């Protein structure tokens, strides 16, 4: 399906609200205007919404740190090693994987990027509110809802990774310090706001092709279920289940029949997509400098997480050898499960015995197949090709809707036959004819198989209280550097970066750091 960058989609959308007059082209120099003066017409208000989306693309590389949220989640789980050239290469990754991050050596990127997103969403809400009398009520409500759902998306990453964080929905003039709330209060604040937005029912269930990348009503439903299920909030399970059923019953969505194609360009924004972060190699200028890094463009994840050798036989560029897949992950799949060879690329036939191949640290021969560094996916780039691969980040898929619904049915003592049918649909698409019973353990295992490398597994282990028994020290596992076991009291959250603590003396560090 056609994929466009959110920047171009939303700019196109501004034409709906502007006249065909010369004034659209002959704008005042914004440098001479204050923000309050600039955001006083529809074109500029929509630009504030565009700006609010931009940080969704920054986590892979923001000019300072590599912190793609799917990889950051996976290395703390049980499917991947860290790799690279050694324990000092992206050192904070290795510390995260061994549950020994420190405030001075930790992941700062997601904190910086996602709070930038929060700030920009707050700006957009403010300018939308100030401009409300100039547009229809429908347009005002839609813009407002869009900015608030996007803000909840930024907060979920901050909440999951850091827990006890500053929370604010209004930016203070010149102020840096905002009230820091316990994780439980963050949840209550965000979920209440999200419930209010969902109740407005003003966002489309799916955007048209000219607006792919914008948050939708279905995305808000998935985000809601993500919050509720991670919080284990039984009081909201039924509501979350209702939202999953709304997606299941909507004609826009369904399982894409070809699991392999699902993770190729042809599968982006197909019927299975509920939300993706857009990346493109088409006429991109993303580069290594900080300012260049935040241009719209492609992603560096394929280069980060592929074997350190170009493989002409499969049309692949060389990678940097991060996030090699554990052999146990490859081996957990049934041989006839099509998800295995899509999720995990076995390059051993091309590298073993090849004198040109120099294995890097923790090499297993297995790599992230869903976003491997195939040359065709960066060939159009006019920026640094290494940073500009044409792979969208899959955030929410219809397969997760089905498995969410199955789990919520089990948790609410609902229709188990219906739950089983949802699981069966996911398994049948994978080529499996055997059925499994709708138990929580079976559903979590099915999620494990379905979402390898998509950043789901670690959070599933945490929310189901399996982390302390699965994520343990591994003295006998070849290649593993994990000498510590996951401990809920300390490892539930990462440390707040020292730079943030120094900038805001009112911040309180997370326990254990």
Secondary structure, 3 states (H helix, E strand, C coil): CCCCCHHHHHHHHHHHHCCCCHHHCCCCCHHHCCHHHHCCCHHHHHHHHHHHHHHHHCCCCCCCCCCCHHHHHHCCCCCECCECCCCCCCHHHHHHHCCCCECCECCCHHHHHHHHHHHHHHHHHHHHHHCHHHCCHHHHHHHHHHHHHHHHHHHHHHHHHHCCEECCCCCCCCCCCCCEECHHHHHHHHHHHHHHHHHHCCCCCCCCHHHCCCCCHHHHHHHHHHHHHHHCCHHHHHHHHHHHHHHHCCCCCCCCCCCCHHHCHHHCCCCCEEEEECCCCCCCCCCCCHHHHCCCCCECHHHHCCCCCCEHHHCECCCCCECCECHHHHHCCCCCCHHHHHHEEECHHHHCCCCCCCCCCCCCCEEEHHHCCEHHHCCCCCCCHHHCECCCEEEEEHHHHHHHHHHHHHHCCCCHHHHHHHHHHHHHHCCCCCCCCCCHHHHHHHHHHHCCCCCCHHHHHHHCCCHHHHCCCCCCCCCCCCCCCCCHHHHCCCCCCHHHHHHCCCCCCCCCC
